[in-house]
Amino acid sequence: SSSRRRRRRSSGGYDSRYSDEEEHLPKYKRPNRQDSVSLDPRMCFDLPEDREIVEVLYENEFSGAYVQASVVDVQESKCKFTVQPLDNSATRTLSTDRNHNVYEARALAFLAVVLFDEDIMSKLKDDRFDLEFYKLSPPTPSTPRPDSGNFDGISSEWNNESKVSQEVRVTLRFEDDGIISGSGIDSIDGSYVLSGNWKDRNDGYLLRWKETYDDFDVEVKCEMTNVDDKVVINGTYKSSLGVRGNFKLDRKKKKLRF
């Protein structure tokens, strides 16, 4: 099957409540909480009050065996408290973090999701491109347009932990009014026609077009620049099946294997 037709497995989000094997349960619960939640970063996070009845996780922390217990001692300076189970079994001392440590841990967890979730990063890049493209003025008759021509290159994407690449050849025709038309062929996905728009930028051009295949579409966003006296197009794409990838094209003529 063709690469852009494959649906990539969605990446799972990071959740600090879970261990490598099964759900990580909290060490204690406060079903009888009376005080309001303090957001002061110096305060202890969710520290019970003296004589409060809490539910404490005993035995294996993954067993889910909670017992009711009474708080018999609270040490705010150390963020610790001691509980006496209502069945008169041995006391137990528990601890919690200060609010600022909890906030920092949650912020790092959220940052990990943003940095390592490919879909989120791709969406952020798409939004930046869309904003920049929107801000650029439409071409006028005096705007220098890109040179039409044939471009060769490679597109790549990750599919179920494996990298899939294919050779690409595309013909792009740039009109004075900002319209792009053309057609192309991929070594795996086959042939397509395209249409889109271009806008002038100080250091090159921003291009966006839609490729129409027999049974799916691909949205392309890219930039055209001049690198070492060679016209280069770098960009990203997303198919109507949700597959994302990137590509690089240039005018260098080479013999492709299709």
C-alpha positions as CSV (number, residue, x, y, z in Angstrom):
1,S,0.0,0.0,0.0
2,S,1.1,3.5,-0.6
3,S,2.8,5.5,2.1
4,R,0.5,8.5,2.3
5,R,-2.5,6.2,2.4
6,R,-1.3,4.5,5.6
7,R,-2.8,5.8,8.8
8,R,-0.1,6.5,11.4
9,R,-0.8,5.2,14.9
10,S,-1.7,8.1,17.1
11,S,0.9,8.9,19.7
12,G,-0.3,8.4,23.3
13,G,-0.2,11.3,25.7
14,Y,2.0,11.3,28.8
15,D,0.2,10.9,32.1
16,S,2.1,11.0,35.4
17,R,-0.6,9.1,37.2
18,Y,0.5,5.9,35.4
19,S,3.4,3.5,36.0
20,D,5.0,1.4,33.3
21,E,2.6,-1.5,33.9
22,E,-0.6,-0.3,35.6
23,E,-2.4,2.6,37.1
24,H,-0.6,4.4,39.9
25,L,-3.0,5.1,42.7
26,P,-2.7,8.1,45.1
27,K,-1.2,7.2,48.5
28,Y,-4.2,8.9,50.3
29,K,-7.5,10.5,49.5
30,R,-9.4,13.2,51.3
31,P,-13.2,12.5,50.9
32,N,-14.0,14.7,54.0
33,R,-11.9,17.7,53.0
34,Q,-13.2,20.9,54.7
35,D,-10.5,23.4,53.9
36,S,-10.2,25.2,50.5
37,V,-7.4,24.5,48.2
38,S,-4.4,26.8,48.7
39,L,-2.5,27.9,45.6
40,D,0.3,29.5,47.6
41,P,3.5,27.9,46.2
42,R,5.1,27.7,49.6
43,M,2.2,25.7,51.1
44,C,2.1,21.9,51.3
45,F,0.1,20.3,48.5
46,D,-3.2,18.8,49.8
47,L,-2.0,18.4,53.4
48,P,-4.7,17.0,55.6
49,E,-5.8,18.7,58.8
50,D,-5.4,17.3,62.3
51,R,-8.2,14.8,63.2
52,E,-9.4,14.6,59.6
53,I,-10.6,11.2,58.5
54,V,-8.7,10.2,55.3
55,E,-8.4,7.0,53.2
56,V,-4.9,5.6,53.1
57,L,-3.5,3.1,50.6
58,Y,-2.1,0.1,52.4
59,E,-0.1,-3.0,51.4
60,N,0.9,-3.0,47.7
61,E,0.4,0.5,46.2
62,F,-1.2,-1.0,43.2
63,S,-3.7,-3.1,45.1
64,G,-6.3,-0.4,45.6
65,A,-6.8,-1.4,49.3
66,Y,-7.7,1.8,51.0
67,V,-8.5,1.9,54.8
68,Q,-10.0,4.8,56.7
69,A,-7.6,6.5,59.1
70,S,-7.6,9.5,61.4
71,V,-4.9,12.1,61.2
72,V,-3.1,12.2,64.6
73,D,-0.2,14.5,63.8
74,V,0.5,17.2,61.2
75,Q,4.0,18.7,60.5
76,E,3.5,21.6,58.2
77,S,7.1,22.5,58.2
78,K,8.0,19.2,56.7
79,C,4.8,18.5,54.8
80,K,4.3,15.3,56.7
81,F,1.4,13.8,58.6
82,T,0.8,10.7,60.7
83,V,-2.4,8.6,60.5
84,Q,-4.0,6.0,62.8
85,P,-6.2,3.5,61.0
86,L,-9.6,3.2,62.5
87,D,-9.0,-0.6,62.9
88,N,-6.2,0.4,65.4
89,S,-3.5,-1.2,63.2
90,A,0.0,0.4,63.1
91,T,0.3,4.2,62.5
92,R,1.8,5.4,59.3
93,T,3.6,8.7,58.4
94,L,3.0,10.1,54.9
95,S,4.4,13.1,53.1
96,T,3.4,15.4,50.3
97,D,5.2,18.0,48.2
98,R,5.0,21.8,48.4
99,N,2.8,23.4,45.8
100,H,5.6,24.8,43.8
101,N,7.1,21.3,43.3
102,V,3.7,20.0,42.1
103,Y,3.2,22.9,39.7
104,E,6.7,22.4,38.3
105,A,6.1,18.7,37.8
106,R,2.8,19.3,36.0
107,A,4.4,22.0,33.8
108,L,7.2,19.6,32.8
109,A,4.7,16.8,32.1
110,F,2.7,19.2,29.9
111,L,5.9,20.4,28.2
112,A,6.8,16.8,27.5
113,V,3.5,16.3,25.8
114,V,4.0,19.3,23.6
115,L,7.6,18.6,22.7
116,F,7.3,14.9,22.0
117,D,3.8,14.7,20.6
118,E,4.3,14.9,16.8
119,D,0.7,15.9,16.1
120,I,0.9,18.9,18.5
121,M,4.2,20.1,17.0
122,S,2.9,19.7,13.5
123,K,-0.2,21.7,14.4
124,L,1.9,24.5,15.9
125,K,4.0,24.6,12.7
126,D,0.9,24.7,10.5
127,D,-0.5,27.6,12.6
128,R,2.7,29.6,12.2
129,F,2.8,29.0,8.5
130,D,-0.9,30.0,8.1
131,L,-0.4,33.2,10.1
132,E,2.6,34.2,8.1
133,F,1.0,33.4,4.8
134,Y,-2.1,35.4,5.8
135,K,0.0,38.5,6.7
136,L,1.8,38.5,3.3
137,S,0.3,40.8,0.6
138,P,-1.2,39.1,-2.5
139,P,1.0,39.4,-5.6
140,T,0.6,42.4,-7.9
141,P,1.6,42.7,-11.6
142,S,4.9,44.1,-10.4
143,T,5.7,41.3,-8.0
144,P,8.5,39.1,-9.3
145,R,7.0,35.6,-9.6
146,P,8.8,32.3,-9.1
147,D,10.2,30.6,-12.1
148,S,8.0,27.7,-13.2
149,G,9.7,24.3,-13.8
150,N,10.2,20.7,-12.8
151,F,11.4,19.7,-9.4
152,D,12.7,16.5,-8.0
153,G,13.2,15.3,-4.5
154,I,12.3,13.0,-1.6
155,S,9.4,12.9,0.8
156,S,9.5,11.1,4.2
157,E,7.2,10.2,7.0
158,W,7.1,7.9,10.0
159,N,4.6,5.0,9.9
160,N,4.3,2.7,12.9
161,E,7.9,3.4,14.1
162,S,9.4,2.9,10.6
163,K,10.5,5.6,8.2
164,V,8.9,5.6,4.8
165,S,10.5,7.6,2.0
166,Q,9.6,8.0,-1.7
167,E,11.0,9.8,-4.7
168,V,8.9,12.8,-5.9
169,R,8.8,14.7,-9.2
170,V,6.5,17.7,-9.6
171,T,5.9,20.3,-12.3
172,L,4.9,23.7,-10.9
173,R,3.5,26.6,-12.9
174,F,3.4,30.0,-11.2
175,E,1.0,32.6,-12.5
176,D,1.3,36.4,-12.1
177,D,-1.9,36.5,-10.0
178,G,-0.5,34.2,-7.3
179,I,-2.0,31.0,-8.6
180,I,-0.1,27.7,-8.7
181,S,-1.0,24.8,-11.0
182,G,0.7,21.6,-12.0
183,S,1.0,17.9,-11.6
184,G,3.4,15.3,-10.2
185,I,4.2,11.7,-9.6
186,D,5.4,9.8,-6.5
187,S,7.3,6.5,-6.6
188,I,4.8,4.9,-4.2
189,D,1.6,6.9,-4.3
190,G,1.4,7.5,-8.0
191,S,0.3,10.6,-10.0
192,Y,-1.7,13.6,-9.0
193,V,-2.7,17.1,-10.1
194,L,-2.3,20.2,-7.9
195,S,-3.5,23.7,-7.5
196,G,-2.7,26.4,-4.9
197,N,-1.2,29.8,-4.3
198,W,2.1,31.6,-3.8
199,K,3.2,34.8,-2.0
200,D,6.4,36.7,-2.2
201,R,8.6,36.9,0.9
202,N,11.8,39.0,1.3
203,D,14.0,35.9,1.3
204,G,12.0,33.8,-1.1
205,Y,8.4,32.6,-1.5
206,L,5.7,30.8,0.6
207,L,3.8,28.2,-1.3
208,R,0.7,26.1,-0.5
209,W,-1.2,23.7,-2.7
210,K,-3.5,20.8,-2.7
211,E,-2.6,17.5,-4.4
212,T,-5.5,15.4,-5.7
213,Y,-4.9,11.6,-6.1
214,D,-7.4,9.0,-7.1
215,D,-8.6,8.2,-3.6
216,F,-7.2,10.9,-1.2
217,D,-5.9,14.5,-1.1
218,V,-2.7,16.0,0.4
219,E,-2.4,19.6,1.7
220,V,1.2,20.9,1.2
221,K,2.8,23.9,2.8
222,C,6.3,25.0,2.0
223,E,8.9,27.7,1.3
224,M,11.0,28.3,-1.8
225,T,14.4,29.7,-1.3
226,N,17.7,30.1,-3.2
227,V,20.5,28.1,-1.6
228,D,24.0,28.3,-3.1
229,D,22.5,29.5,-6.4
230,K,20.1,26.5,-6.5
231,V,16.3,26.8,-6.0
232,V,15.1,24.6,-3.1
233,I,11.6,23.9,-1.8
234,N,11.3,22.6,1.8
235,G,7.9,21.8,3.2
236,T,5.4,19.6,5.0
237,Y,2.3,17.8,4.1
238,K,-0.8,16.1,5.6
239,S,-3.0,13.7,3.7
240,S,-6.8,13.4,4.1
241,L,-6.1,10.1,5.9
242,G,-4.2,12.0,8.6
243,V,-0.6,11.0,7.5
244,R,2.0,13.7,8.0
245,G,5.5,14.1,6.5
246,N,8.1,16.4,5.1
247,F,9.9,16.8,1.8
248,K,12.7,18.6,0.0
249,L,12.7,19.4,-3.8
250,D,15.2,21.2,-6.1
251,R,15.7,21.7,-9.8
252,K,18.6,19.3,-9.9
253,K,17.9,16.8,-12.8
254,K,18.4,13.2,-11.9
255,K,17.2,9.9,-13.1
256,L,14.4,8.5,-10.9
257,R,13.5,4.9,-10.4
258,F,10.0,5.2,-11.7
